[in-house]
């Protein structure tokens, strides 16, 4: 995993374009504020199912980061296994970085 991804997530947080936490992310999805949902590799299956269902219903992209929630939390400054990116520019770049890295590391997106 490239540190560019974690750095960009931190930049999103500092810019106020990142929402951490399951309930807040689902709220952003339902209110069409989330451009991308990023989940940690060690997210619970139940939470992952709920997020995938919400993203599918509201046509929001979701991608799995090949890092545990501890590293995601360290990058964003908030302990969470899931974050919503609420800016299309940041979302596009993050999606590109994560999917390219996942393909290299054989992790689904």
C-alpha positions as CSV (number, residue, x, y, z in Angstrom):
1,X,0.0,0.0,0.0
2,X,1.3,3.3,-1.0
3,X,1.6,6.0,1.7
4,X,0.1,8.5,-0.9
5,X,-3.3,6.9,-0.1
6,X,-3.0,7.4,3.6
7,X,-1.6,10.9,3.2
8,X,-4.5,11.8,0.9
9,X,-7.0,10.5,3.5
10,X,-5.3,12.7,6.1
11,X,-5.5,15.7,3.7
12,X,-9.2,15.0,3.2
13,X,-9.8,15.1,7.0
14,X,-7.9,18.3,7.4
15,X,-9.9,19.9,4.6
16,X,-13.1,18.9,6.3
17,X,-14.2,16.5,3.5
18,X,-14.0,13.3,5.4
19,X,-16.7,11.7,7.7
20,X,-15.6,8.9,10.0
21,X,-17.8,6.4,11.7
22,X,-20.5,3.9,10.5
23,X,-23.6,5.9,11.5
24,X,-22.3,9.2,10.2
25,X,-21.2,7.6,6.9
26,X,-24.6,6.0,6.4
27,X,-26.2,9.4,7.0
28,X,-23.9,10.9,4.4
29,X,-24.8,8.2,1.9
30,X,-28.5,8.7,2.4
31,X,-28.2,12.5,2.1
32,X,-26.1,12.2,-1.1
33,X,-23.1,13.9,0.5
34,X,-20.7,10.9,0.2
35,X,-18.8,10.6,-3.1
36,X,-16.8,7.5,-1.9
37,X,-16.9,5.2,1.1
38,X,-13.6,3.7,2.2
39,X,-13.6,0.7,4.5
40,X,-10.7,-0.9,6.4
41,X,-9.7,-4.5,5.7
42,X,-10.7,-5.7,9.1
43,X,-14.2,-4.3,9.2
44,X,-16.9,-6.6,10.5
45,X,-18.9,-8.6,7.9
46,X,-22.2,-7.2,9.3
47,X,-21.1,-3.6,9.0
48,X,-19.6,-4.2,5.6
49,X,-23.0,-5.7,4.4
50,X,-24.9,-2.7,5.7
51,X,-22.6,-0.3,4.0
52,X,-22.6,-2.2,0.7
53,X,-26.4,-2.2,0.8
54,X,-26.6,1.5,1.5
55,X,-24.1,2.3,-1.2
56,X,-25.9,0.2,-3.8
57,X,-29.2,1.8,-2.9
58,X,-27.9,5.3,-3.2
59,X,-25.4,4.7,-6.0
60,X,-22.3,5.5,-4.0
61,X,-18.9,4.0,-4.7
62,X,-17.4,1.8,-2.0
63,X,-13.8,0.5,-1.9
64,X,-11.9,-1.7,0.5
65,X,-8.6,-0.3,1.7
66,X,-5.9,-3.0,2.2
67,X,-5.1,-1.6,5.6
68,X,-6.6,-2.4,9.0
69,X,-8.7,0.2,10.9
70,X,-5.7,1.1,13.1
71,X,-3.8,2.5,10.1
72,X,-6.9,4.1,8.7
73,X,-7.5,5.7,12.1
74,X,-3.9,6.9,12.3
75,X,-4.1,8.6,8.9
76,X,-7.4,10.3,9.6
77,X,-7.0,11.2,13.3
78,X,-10.2,9.4,14.3
79,X,-10.7,5.8,15.3
80,X,-13.0,4.3,12.7
81,X,-13.1,1.4,10.3
82,X,-15.1,3.3,7.7
83,X,-15.0,6.9,6.3
84,X,-16.9,8.8,3.7
85,X,-15.2,11.1,1.3
86,X,-17.4,14.1,0.7
87,X,-15.6,15.7,-2.2
88,X,-15.7,14.4,-5.8
89,X,-12.1,15.4,-6.6
90,X,-10.7,13.7,-3.5
91,X,-13.0,10.7,-4.1
92,X,-11.8,10.2,-7.7
93,X,-8.1,10.3,-6.8
94,X,-8.5,8.0,-3.8
95,X,-10.6,5.5,-5.7
96,X,-8.0,5.4,-8.4
97,X,-5.1,5.0,-6.0
98,X,-6.9,2.3,-3.9
99,X,-8.2,0.3,-6.8
100,X,-4.8,0.3,-8.6
101,X,-3.0,-0.8,-5.4
102,X,-5.7,-3.5,-4.7
103,X,-5.2,-4.9,-8.2
104,X,-1.4,-5.1,-7.5
105,X,-2.1,-6.8,-4.2
106,X,-5.0,-8.9,-5.4
107,X,-7.6,-7.4,-3.0
108,X,-11.2,-6.9,-4.2
109,X,-12.5,-3.3,-4.5
